[in-house]
Amino acid sequence: MRIAFFSDVHSNLEALQAVLDDAKEHKVEKFHFLGDAVGYGPDPNECVKIVCDLSEICLYGNHDYAALGLMDISYFNPYAAEAIRWTQSNLSTESKELFKDFKMTAKVDDIFLVHGTPGNPEEWDYLLDLADAEYNFPAFEEKVCLVGHSHVPVVFKKKGEERALLSREVEVFLEDDWRYIINIGSVGQPRDNDPRASYLIYDQPEKHLFLKRVEYDFTVTQKKMAELGLPKYLYDRLAVGR
């Protein structure tokens, strides 16, 4: 069975549809979502519905929390805060109801799922470098932890008490003596200087995980955002992936 894990859609319908089309081509059978269905982009309600209809597991992200009024938006930079206020004004009652089934963390087989970090799920910390990885490896028992939040796909691996290693490889074959933290990147707003949508496919029988990048027409999303008066900074960055 092939399972897709995806995160940080951020109301980007075009990117989400491209990822789903790609997953279909790769014969994905299940989907799990790691948070931030909304924020930044122009199609919050459409994206929330697709995410919920599709995914067996849905996690909260910080933008989801903020859109529901569950956290102070002063946490966000001015552009993100403006987009959150717009999302709050445009989020439907149906979407708010769907969010009630979201969780903070979850487990699938020997994989721990969280939006930010396993060490502090509700603090929305970022897991960016080897120091962060070393701190968070003891916080979960499973072989693999999948995260989102930073929008930058990266693999950390650790063997026993040895120091963790960082890898930019797009494929991981799970090895017996190693544990892994993998950031699966962002569907709707990548930030690794690559504008293509990012998600992860797990081939269970082969114990093989691979990060996928998918092109989509970001100009359609940009046009929608401009017409709705969302911050120019937020839609300009879609073209450059940062």
N, C-alpha and C positions, 0 to 999 in steps of 0.2 A: 504493500500500500504506500502511496505517496501522499504526504500531508504538506500543505502550504501554511506557513506562518507569515503574517504580514502586520505592519504597524504604521502609525503616523500617516494616515490617509489625508488628514487635514482638509476635508471638504473638497478634495480635488477629484471630481468625478471622472474626468478623462484619464487620469493616471490609474485610478482604481479599475476602470473598465479594461484598460490595456493589460493590467496585471492579471485580471480574471481570464481574459482571452489567452494569455500566455500560459497560465496554469492549466487551462483546458487542453491546450496542445501537449502539455507534459503529463496528461492523464492524472492530474491531482484528484483525489477522492474526498479529502477532508480539508477544512480550513479552520485556523485558529487566529484570533486577532489580539494584538498586544497593546492596543490603546491609541488614543487620539484620533477618533473618527472625525472630529471637527476642529475648528480653529484655522485661521489664515484664509482658507479658500471660500468659493462662492456657492457650494452646493451641500450644505450641512445635512439637510433632511434626506436628500437622495442617498447620500453616503451612509448615514446611520442605518437607513432601511436595508441597503444592500449588505452592509457588514453584518447586521443582525440576522438577516435571512440566510446568509451564507455560512456563518461561523458557528461551530459547536461551542467554542469558548470565546468570550469577549472580555477583555480587561479594560479598566479605566486608564486613561492618560490624564496628565495635568490639564490639558485644554478641555477635555470632557468635563472634568471636575469644575473648572472655572465657568464653562458655559452653563452648568447647572446651578451656579451660585454657591458651590461647596468650598470655594477658596477665594481669597482676596486677590484681585487682578493686579494689585501693586507688585506682585511677584514677577509680572511679565514686563518686557520692554515696551515702550510706547506703541510701536507698530502692532505687536501681538495683542496688547491690551485693547487697542482700537478694534481689531478684528474680533476679539472675544466679545466686546460690547455689541458689535453688529450681529454676531452669532446668537447671543442671548436674545436679541430682539427678533430674530428670524427662526429660532428653533421651535418647531411645532410641538404641540401637546403629545402627539404620537411618538415623536423622537424622545421626548423626556420620559415617557413611559417605557420605551425600549431600553433606555439607559439603566433602568432599575434592575435589570438582570445582569449587568456587568459586575465583574469581580476585581479585586485588587491583585490577586495572584492566583495561579492554578498550576496543576501538574498533569503532564501527559506522558505515560510510560515512565522513562527515567529522565524526563525533561521538566525543568522548573521554568515557569513563565512569569514575567513581570515587566511592567513598562519601564521603570527606572532602574532600580538596583534591588537585588535580593536582600541586602542588608537593611535598607530603609525604604520600603515600598511606598509609604505614604508621605515621604519627604521630598519625592521627585528629584533625588540626587542624580547626577550624571555619572556614567561609567565610561571614562574617556581614555585612561592610560593604564600602564602596568601597576602603578601604585593603587589606583582604584580597583583593579582586578584582584590584587593581592588581598586587599581589605575585604572584598566581597566573596571570594571563593569559600571561606569558612561559613558563610551565611546560608548555604543551601547544601543539601545532602545528595542531590541527584547528580548524575554524570554530566549533564548539560544544563546550562541556564541560558535562555534566550531573552534578550532585552531589545528595547527600541530607544526612543526618547532623544538621543543625540543626533539622529538622522545620518549617522556615519557608520557604514558597515565595517566590522572588524572582528577578528577572532583572537581570543586569549585562550591559552592552554596551559595546564599545570600538571606536573607529574609528581605525586607524593609531596614531599617537603621542598622540592626544588623550586627555584624562582619561576614565576610565570613568564611565558613567552607571548609575544604579540606577532600576529601574522595577518597579512593582507590577502592571503589565498582565498579564492572564491569557492573552493571545494574542501570539505573536511570528511575524512573517513575515520570514524570513531575507533580509537585504539584502546585496548584493555586497560592500560595503566594510566591513562590520561583523563583529566576532566576539562570541561570547556565552558567558557562564557562567550556567546556570540551575539553581537549586535546585528540585527537583520536589516538595518537601514530604514529608509522612509519611502513609502509609496508616493506620497503627495508633495513632499518638499525635501528632496535630497540635499545634503550639505557637504559632499565630498568632492566638489568640483565636477560632478557628473550629473547632468540634468535628468538622466533616465531613472524611472521608478525602480525601487529595490524591494525584493522580498526573498524568502528562503523556502526551498523545497527539501523535505526530509524523506528519503527513500528508506523505509523501515527495514525491509529484508537485507538490504546492502549496507545498513548502518552508515549511510552516505548523506551528508547535508551539502547543499550547494546554493550559494547566493546568486540570484538571477537579477539581471538588469533588463529593463523593458523600455523601449522608446514610446513616447506618446506625443500628441500634438499639444504642447504646452501653450501655444498661442491662443487656442480656444479658451483655455482656462484664464489666461491673462486678459483676454477681451472681456470675459464675464466679470472679472474682478474690477477692471477699470470702469465698466458700465455701472457697477454697484457702488462705486466710490470707495472701494477698499484701498489701503495704502499702496502707492506705486512701488515702494521698496519691496513689498511682499510679492508682487507679481513680476517685478524685474528679475528677482533672484531665481525664479523658476527656470530661466533660460540658461543660467550658468551653474546651477546646482550648488548654491551656497547661501 
